[in-house]
Amino acid sequence: MLENCTDCPRLASFLVEVRGRHPDYHARPVASFGDPKARLLIVGLAPGMHGANRTGRPFTGDHAGILLYDTLHRFGFSNQAESVARDDGLELIDCRITNAVKCLPPGNKPEPDEIRGCNRFLADELRDSPGVGVILALGLVAHKAVLMAAGLKQTAFAFGHGARHLLPDEKILIDSYHCSRYNTQTRRLTEAGFHDVFRAIRAELA
């Protein structure tokens, strides 16, 4: 069961340490969130220390969620533009959010074996989501995790912001730079650029 998973020793011991310092934090593996029949699946990197690791819901309560949830609301994928807590009333519409790695990694940098070890959860999600037509990968790690979960060669699908990939099962994989604080503050990812990605997603779903 995901919430009780301790398969990655480094991550499991780090979460024990975090729970000691922040006893009110979720500080466990974070499950996906949203519409179980969604056509759009968004894959991020991993829970943030004071975001999903604290709240127990992907991208909730941290800087990365500011642009993501505002954009989801703007494009009709959520009922409100801000996500601050699990009980804030936010609901996703035709959309679900998950992460390549379900546990908070030290320094927000999961190791390759941790990405591989956690990939079975993403593979299960893809297999059990026949309605998903578009997958949005936020960043290179998420992009590679989706390909791994689908059993596809990494070299066949190059990551690029705004890139569109037709997968063998007819799903569409779309790439975007991650909406992290670093990427938005350095303008590597702008609001306009992120909105362009979602316009492409809406066009695919239409």
N, C-alpha and C positions, 0 to 999 in steps of 0.2 A: 504494500500500500504506500502511495506516494508520501503522505504526511509523516509516516514513520520510517522513511528510507534513511539509512545510515551507511549506504554502500561506499561512499567516498570518504575515507578516514580523515583527510585534511579538512573537508567541508564540515563533516559531522562534529569534529572536535572544535572547529572555529565557532559553530553555532552554539555549542555548549558554553563556550567563553562569552559569546554575545548575550546569551540568556542570563548569564551571571551578572553582566554589566547593565543589562536592560531587561529586567524581569517582566516588564509589561509589553515587550516586543513579541511578535509572532515567532520569529527566529527559528523557523522550521522550513521544510520544502514548501514552496508556494505553488498551488494548483492553478490551472488555467481558469479564466473568468469570462463569462459572456453567454451568448446564445448557443445552446447545444446544436442547433440546426443551422448555424451561421454559414453563409457562403464565403465570408472573408475570415481568414485566420491570420493574425498578426503574431510574429515570432520575434521576441526581443532577445537580449543577451542573458541576463540573470537578475535576480532581485537586488535592488539597491539597499544599502545599509539602513537608511532612515525612510525608505519608501516602502516597497513591497515586503522587505524583511521585517519592517515594523508593523505594517497594516495587514499583511497576509493576502494582499490582492495586487496583481501585476500593475506596475506603474502608478500606484496610488500613493499620494503623499510625498512625491519627490519631484525634483526639477524636470526630469525626463517626461513625466506625465503631463506637465503644463501644456506643451505644444501638442502632444499626442491626443489628449482628451478634448482640447479645444478644437482640434482638426476633426476628430471623430464626430463631434457635435455639429460642426459646420457642414459636414458632408452627410449628415443623417444617420450616422452609425451609433449615436448615443443620445440619451434624453437630456443630458446636461453637459456643460462645458468644463466642469471642474471635478476632480476626483481627490478627495482628501482623507476618506476613511471608508472602511467596508460597509458601514451603515449610513452612508451619506445619500442613499436613494438613487445613485447612478445606475442606469441599466444600459447595456449594449444592445444594439438592434442589428441583426443580421451580421454580427461580428463577434469574434472571440479572440482573446489575447492569452498568449502563453510565453514561455521563455525556453531558450535552448538548454539552459542549466537552471534547475529548479531551486537551488540553494544559493545563498549569499556566499560568494568567494572572497577571500582576503584581497583587498586592493581592487575589487571588482574585476579580477582577472582569473577566470577558471583555467585550469591546466588541461592539456589535450586529453589525458585519460579521464578527466572528470566530464568533459564534453561528450566523449564516447560512452562513458558509463551511464550518463543521463539520457542518452539519445533514444533509448528504448521507449521512454515515456512519450517523446515526440512522435516516434514511429507508430505507437499505439493510437495516438490522437489522430494522426493522418489516416490510419487504417479505419478508425471508427467514425470518421467524419465524411461520409459520402457526399454530403451537400456542399463541402468546401470547393469552390471553383477558383479562388484567388488566394494565394499565400503572399503576405508582405513580410519580407525579411528585413529587419532593422539592423543593419551592419553585417560585416563579413562573417563573424562567428555564427550568426543566425542563418545566413545564407548557406554556409557549409553544413550546418546542422540539419537544415531541411533536406539538402541533397543526400546526406548520410542516412537520414531517416527513410528516404525514398529509395535507397539502394542505388544511387546514381553516382557516376564519376564526377569528381570535383572539377577536373580539367575540361569537362564538356560544357560547363556553364560558368562563365566569368562574371564575378561580381562587378557591378557598376551602379552608381546612383541613377535611378530611373530605368534601369535595364529590365527588359521583359523576357522571360524564358518560358517556352512551351514545354512542359514535362510530358513524358510518355503516357501518363494516365490522363492527359488533357487538362490537368490543372495548370494554371498560370502562376509562375513565381515572379514577383516584382521586388526589386531591390531598392532600398533607400539607406542613406546614411542614418545611423542611430540618432534619435532625438535627445542625446545626452547634453548635459550642461556644457561640456567642452565643445561639442560640435556646433551648438547654437550660439555660444558666446564668441567663438572664433569665426562664425559665419560660414563655416564649412557647410552647414545645413541652415538654410533660411526658411522662414515661414512660407514664402512664395514657392520655394523649391519643394517643400513638403506638400503643399497644397497641389502642386502639379502632379505629384505621385498619386494623390488621392483622386484627382480628376481622371487619371489613367485607370485607376481601380474601378471607379464608377462606370467608366466606359466599358470595361471588361464585363462587369456584372450586368450591364444593360443589354 
